[in-house]
């Protein structure tokens, strides 16, 4: 039996308003300019159980159950921008 795939998401906290976040590249710019990890943010796959980032590195690992992955959702707290 093949191992089930795992999705790993890492969330960075960017709280410096002087950066042009829209021009950032997917990984390197965030890693260089947003050194803080964002823990406690919840993600879900296919509307399933919400799992929070943690472990001090802003990551969440979600094991995929089932064959089809259709969506990954970020669940921010109310009022977060």
DSSP file (Angstrom, degrees, kcal/mol; ACC not computed):
  #  RESIDUE AA STRUCTURE BP1 BP2  ACC     N-H-->O    O-->H-N    N-H-->O    O-->H-N    TCO  KAPPA ALPHA  PHI   PSI    X-CA   Y-CA   Z-CA
    1    1 A X              0   0    0      0, 0.0     2,-0.1     0, 0.0     0, 0.0   0.000 360.0 360.0 360.0 132.1    0.0    0.0    0.0
    2    2 A X        -     0   0    0      1,-0.1     2,-0.1     3,-0.0     3,-0.0  -0.436 360.0-104.7 -74.6 147.1    1.4    3.4   -1.0
    3    3 A X        -     0   0    0     -2,-0.1     2,-0.2     1,-0.1    -1,-0.1  -0.426  37.2-110.0 -68.9 145.1    1.9    6.0    1.7
    4    4 A X        -     0   0    0     -2,-0.1    -1,-0.1     1,-0.1    61,-0.1  -0.568  37.9-109.5 -76.1 139.4   -0.7    8.8    1.7
    5    5 A X        -     0   0    0     -2,-0.2    59,-2.9    59,-0.1     2,-0.4  -0.273  26.7-144.3 -68.0 155.4    0.7   12.2    0.6
    6    6 A X  E     -A   63   0A   0     57,-0.2     2,-0.5     2,-0.0    57,-0.2  -0.977   1.4-147.1-121.6 134.0    1.2   15.0    3.1
    7    7 A X  E     -A   62   0A   0     55,-2.8    55,-2.7    -2,-0.4     2,-0.5  -0.881  14.3-162.3 -97.1 129.9    0.6   18.7    2.3
    8    8 A X  E     -A   61   0A   0     -2,-0.5     2,-0.4    53,-0.2    53,-0.2  -0.967   7.6-175.6-116.0 126.5    3.0   21.0    4.2
    9    9 A X  E     -A   60   0A   0     51,-2.5    51,-2.1    -2,-0.5     2,-0.5  -0.966   7.2-164.0-121.1 135.3    2.1   24.7    4.5
   10   10 A X  E     -A   59   0A   0     -2,-0.4     2,-0.5    49,-0.2    49,-0.2  -0.985   7.4-159.4-122.1 127.2    4.4   27.3    6.1
   11   11 A X        -     0   0    0     47,-2.9    27,-2.8    -2,-0.5     2,-0.3  -0.897   2.9-159.0-111.2 129.2    2.9   30.7    7.1
   12   12 A X  E     -C   37   0B   0     -2,-0.5     2,-0.6    25,-0.3    25,-0.3  -0.778  15.2-131.6-104.3 150.0    5.0   33.8    7.6
   13   13 A X  E     -C   36   0B   0     23,-3.2     2,-0.7    -2,-0.3    23,-0.6  -0.905  22.0-174.7-102.9 116.1    4.0   36.9    9.6
   14   14 A X        +     0   0    0     -2,-0.6    20,-0.1     1,-0.1     7,-0.0  -0.902  18.1 156.0-113.7 102.3    4.6   40.1    7.7
   15   15 A X        +     0   0    0     -2,-0.7     2,-0.8     3,-0.0    -1,-0.1   0.246  39.4 103.5-114.1  13.9    3.9   43.1    9.8
   16   16 A X    >   -     0   0    0     17,-0.1     3,-1.4     1,-0.1    17,-0.0  -0.864  52.6-163.7 -97.4 110.0    6.1   45.8    8.2
   17   17 A X  T 3  S+     0   0    0     -2,-0.8    -1,-0.1     1,-0.3     4,-0.1   0.554  78.8  75.5 -73.2  -6.5    3.8   48.0    6.2
   18   18 A X  T 3  S+     0   0    0      2,-0.1    -1,-0.3     3,-0.0     2,-0.2   0.654  77.4  93.5 -79.3 -13.9    6.6   49.5    4.1
   19   19 A X  S <  S-     0   0    0     -3,-1.4     2,-1.2     1,-0.1     3,-0.1  -0.508  76.5-132.0 -80.4 146.9    7.0   46.3    2.0
   20   20 A X    >   +     0   0    0     -2,-0.2     3,-1.7     1,-0.2     4,-0.3  -0.741  29.6 179.3 -92.7  84.1    5.3   45.9   -1.3
   21   21 A X  G >  S+     0   0    0     -2,-1.2     3,-1.2     1,-0.3    -1,-0.2   0.770  71.9  67.3 -62.3 -27.4    3.9   42.4   -0.6
   22   22 A X  G 3  S+     0   0    0      1,-0.3    -1,-0.3    -3,-0.1    -2,-0.0   0.754 100.1  50.4 -65.2 -22.9    2.2   42.2   -4.0
   23   23 A X  G <  S+     0   0    0     -3,-1.7    -1,-0.3     2,-0.0    -2,-0.2   0.477  85.4 116.6 -94.3  -1.9    5.6   42.1   -5.7
   24   24 A X    <   -     0   0    0     -3,-1.2     2,-0.1    -4,-0.3     4,-0.0  -0.326  65.6-123.6 -65.9 145.8    7.1   39.3   -3.5
   25   25 A X      > -     0   0    0      1,-0.1     5,-0.6     2,-0.0    -1,-0.1  -0.439  37.7 -94.5 -79.3 166.7    8.0   36.0   -5.1
   26   26 A X  T   5S-     0   0    0     -2,-0.1    -1,-0.1     3,-0.1    -2,-0.1   0.868 103.8  -6.8 -55.1 -46.2    6.4   32.9   -3.6
   27   27 A X  T  >5S+     0   0    0      3,-0.1     4,-2.6     2,-0.1     5,-0.2   0.796 122.9  56.7-119.3 -55.2    9.1   31.9   -1.1
   28   28 A X  H  >5S+     0   0    0      1,-0.2     4,-2.6     2,-0.2     5,-0.2   0.876 107.2  48.7 -57.8 -46.0   12.4   33.8   -1.2
   29   29 A X  H  >5S+     0   0    0      1,-0.2     4,-2.5     2,-0.2     5,-0.3   0.909 114.1  46.3 -63.1 -41.9   11.0   37.3   -0.6
   30   30 A X  H  ><S+     0   0    0     -5,-0.6     4,-2.4    -3,-0.2    -1,-0.2   0.923 113.3  49.0 -65.8 -42.6    8.8   36.2    2.3
   31   31 A X  H  < S+     0   0    0     -4,-2.6    -2,-0.2     1,-0.2    -1,-0.2   0.899 117.0  42.0 -63.1 -40.9   11.6   34.3    3.9
   32   32 A X  H  < S+     0   0    0     -4,-2.6     3,-0.2    -5,-0.2    -2,-0.2   0.857 127.5  28.4 -74.4 -36.4   14.0   37.2    3.6
   33   33 A X  H  < S+     0   0    0     -4,-2.5     2,-0.4    -5,-0.2    -2,-0.2   0.562 119.3  50.0-107.5 -11.1   11.6   40.0    4.6
   34   34 A X     <  +     0   0    0     -4,-2.4   -21,-0.2    -5,-0.3    -1,-0.2  -0.684  60.4 167.7-127.1  76.9    9.2   38.3    6.9
   35   35 A X        +     0   0    0     -2,-0.4     2,-0.3    -3,-0.2    -1,-0.1   0.627  50.4  87.7 -72.7 -11.8   11.4   36.5    9.4
   36   36 A X  E    S-C   13   0B   0    -23,-0.6   -23,-3.2    -3,-0.1     2,-0.3  -0.691  72.2-135.4 -91.8 139.6    8.6   35.7   11.9
   37   37 A X  E     -C   12   0B   0     -2,-0.3     2,-0.9   -25,-0.3   -25,-0.3  -0.648  14.5-129.7 -88.4 149.3    6.5   32.6   11.5
   38   38 A X    >   -     0   0    0    -27,-2.8     3,-0.5    -2,-0.3   -27,-0.2  -0.838  30.9-174.4-104.2  98.7    2.7   32.8   12.0
   39   39 A X  T 3   +     0   0    0     -2,-0.9    15,-0.2     1,-0.2     3,-0.1  -0.567  59.6  36.4 -90.9 155.6    1.6   30.2   14.4
   40   40 A X  T 3  S+     0   0    0     13,-3.0     2,-0.4     1,-0.3    -1,-0.2   0.528  76.4 135.3  83.9   7.5   -2.0   29.4   15.3
   41   41 A X    <   -     0   0    0     -3,-0.5    12,-2.7   -30,-0.1     2,-0.4  -0.732  48.8-134.1 -88.3 136.8   -3.4   29.9   11.8
   42   42 A X  E     +DE  52  75C   0     33,-1.0    33,-3.4    -2,-0.4     2,-0.3  -0.750  24.1 178.8-101.3 139.2   -5.9   27.2   10.7
   43   43 A X  E     -DE  51  74C   0      8,-2.5     8,-3.0    -2,-0.4     2,-0.3  -0.921   5.0-168.6-127.2 154.4   -6.0   25.5    7.4
   44   44 A X  E     - E   0  73C   0     29,-2.0    29,-3.0    -2,-0.3     2,-0.5  -0.985  15.0-139.0-140.8 154.8   -8.2   22.7    6.0
   45   45 A X  E >  S- E   0  72C   0      4,-0.4     3,-1.9    -2,-0.3    27,-0.2  -0.957  86.3  -9.5-113.9 129.7   -8.1   20.5    3.0
   46   46 A X  T 3  S-     0   0    0     25,-3.0    -1,-0.2    -2,-0.5    26,-0.1   0.794 125.8 -62.3  54.6  31.7  -11.4   19.8    1.1
   47   47 A X  T 3  S+     0   0    0     24,-0.2    -1,-0.3    -3,-0.1     3,-0.1   0.641 104.9 134.0  73.9  13.4  -13.4   21.4    3.9
   48   48 A X    <   -     0   0    0     -3,-1.9    -1,-0.1     1,-0.2    -2,-0.1   0.190  62.6 -28.7 -79.5-157.9  -12.2   18.9    6.4
   49   49 A X        -     0   0    0      1,-0.1    -4,-0.4    -5,-0.1     2,-0.4  -0.269  66.3-120.2 -58.4 135.1  -10.8   19.3    9.9
   50   50 A X        -     0   0    0     -6,-0.1     2,-0.4    -3,-0.1    -6,-0.2  -0.645  28.3-165.6 -79.6 133.3   -9.1   22.6   10.6
   51   51 A X  E     -D   43   0C   0     -8,-3.0    -8,-2.5    -2,-0.4     2,-0.3  -0.979  11.8-136.2-122.4 132.4   -5.4   22.2   11.6
   52   52 A X  E     -D   42   0C   0     -2,-0.4   -10,-0.3   -10,-0.2     2,-0.1  -0.617  17.6-114.8 -92.3 145.8   -3.4   25.1   13.1
   53   53 A X        +     0   0    0    -12,-2.7   -13,-3.0    -2,-0.3     2,-0.3  -0.437  58.8 124.7 -67.9 150.4    0.1   26.1   12.3
   54   54 A X  B > > +B   59   0A   0      5,-1.9     3,-1.5   -15,-0.2     5,-1.1  -0.850  16.2 107.5-173.1-152.3    2.5   25.6   15.2
   55   55 A X  T 3 5S-     0   0    0      1,-0.3    -1,-0.1    -2,-0.3     5,-0.0   0.664 104.7 -79.3  61.6  19.5    5.6   24.0   16.5
   56   56 A X  T 3 5S+     0   0    0      1,-0.1    -1,-0.3     3,-0.1   -19,-0.2   0.478 125.3  81.0  73.7   1.3    7.3   27.5   16.5
   57   57 A X  T < 5S-     0   0    0     -3,-1.5   -19,-0.2     2,-0.2    -2,-0.1   0.235  99.2-116.4-125.4  14.7    7.9   27.3   12.7
   58   58 A X  T   5 +     0   0    0     -4,-0.2   -47,-2.9     1,-0.2     2,-0.3   0.700  69.3 134.1  64.9  21.2    4.5   28.3   11.3
   59   59 A X  E   < -AB  10  54A   0     -5,-1.1    -5,-1.9   -49,-0.2     2,-0.4  -0.731  36.0-172.2-107.8 154.6    3.9   25.0    9.6
   60   60 A X  E     -A    9   0A   0    -51,-2.1   -51,-2.5    -2,-0.3     2,-0.5  -0.993   8.9-157.5-136.1 138.2    1.0   22.6    9.4
   61   61 A X  E     -A    8   0A   0     -2,-0.4     2,-0.5   -53,-0.2   -53,-0.2  -0.978   9.3-171.6-117.9 127.0    1.2   19.2    7.9
   62   62 A X  E     -A    7   0A   0    -55,-2.7   -55,-2.8    -2,-0.5     2,-0.4  -0.972  16.6-140.6-122.7 120.3   -2.1   17.6    6.7
   63   63 A X  E     -A    6   0A   0     -2,-0.5     2,-0.5   -57,-0.2   -57,-0.2  -0.661  24.0-125.9 -79.7 129.7   -2.2   14.0    5.6
   64   64 A X        -     0   0    0    -59,-2.9     2,-0.5    -2,-0.4   -59,-0.1  -0.629  23.6-167.4 -81.0 125.6   -4.4   13.6    2.5
   65   65 A X        +     0   0    0     -2,-0.5     3,-0.1     3,-0.1     2,-0.1  -0.960  58.1  19.5-112.6 129.4   -7.2   11.0    2.9
   66   66 A X  S    S-     0   0    0     -2,-0.5     3,-0.0     1,-0.1    -2,-0.0  -0.274  91.6 -86.6  95.6 170.6   -8.9   10.0   -0.2
   67   67 A X  S    S+     0   0    0      1,-0.1     2,-0.5    -2,-0.1    -1,-0.1   0.785  99.7  63.1 -90.4 -28.9   -7.8   10.4   -3.8
   68   68 A X        -     0   0    0     -3,-0.1     2,-0.6   -22,-0.0    -1,-0.1  -0.876  52.8-170.5-112.0 124.8   -9.0   13.9   -4.8
   69   69 A X        +     0   0    0     -2,-0.5     3,-0.1     1,-0.1    -3,-0.0  -0.953  15.2 164.6-107.6 118.5   -7.8   17.1   -3.2
   70   70 A X        +     0   0    0     -2,-0.6     2,-0.3     1,-0.3    -1,-0.1   0.737  56.7  10.1-107.4 -28.9   -9.8   20.0   -4.5
   71   71 A X        -     0   0    0      2,-0.0   -25,-3.0     0, 0.0     2,-0.5  -0.998  44.7-154.2-155.9 148.4   -9.1   22.9   -2.2
   72   72 A X  E     -E   45   0C   0     -2,-0.3     2,-0.4   -27,-0.2   -27,-0.2  -0.995  26.5-161.5-118.3 126.3   -6.9   24.2    0.6
   73   73 A X  E     -E   44   0C   0    -29,-3.0   -29,-2.0    -2,-0.5     2,-0.5  -0.900  12.4-148.0-116.1 139.1   -8.6   26.8    2.8
   74   74 A X  E     -E   43   0C   0     -2,-0.4     2,-0.7   -31,-0.2   -31,-0.2  -0.893  10.4-158.5 -99.8 130.4   -7.1   29.4    5.2
   75   75 A X  E     -E   42   0C   0    -33,-3.4   -33,-1.0    -2,-0.5     2,-0.1  -0.827  14.5-174.7-114.9  90.8   -9.2   30.2    8.2
   76   76 A X        -     0   0    0     -2,-0.7     3,-0.1   -35,-0.1     2,-0.1  -0.466  32.5-100.0 -80.8 155.5   -8.2   33.6    9.6
   77   77 A X    >   -     0   0    0      1,-0.1     3,-2.0    -2,-0.1    -1,-0.1  -0.415  56.0 -79.8 -70.0 153.1   -9.6   35.0   12.8
   78   78 A X  T 3  S+     0   0    0      1,-0.3    -1,-0.1    -2,-0.1     3,-0.1  -0.280 116.9  18.4 -57.1 133.1  -12.3   37.6   12.3
   79   79 A X  T 3  S+     0   0    0      1,-0.3    -1,-0.3    -3,-0.1     2,-0.2   0.343  86.5 140.0  89.4  -5.9  -10.9   41.0   11.5
   80   80 A X    <         0   0    0     -3,-2.0    -1,-0.3     1,-0.1    -4,-0.1  -0.515 360.0 360.0 -73.6 136.8   -7.5   39.8   10.4
   81   81 A X              0   0    0     -2,-0.2    -1,-0.1    -3,-0.1    -3,-0.0   0.323 360.0 360.0-127.7 360.0   -6.0   41.6    7.4
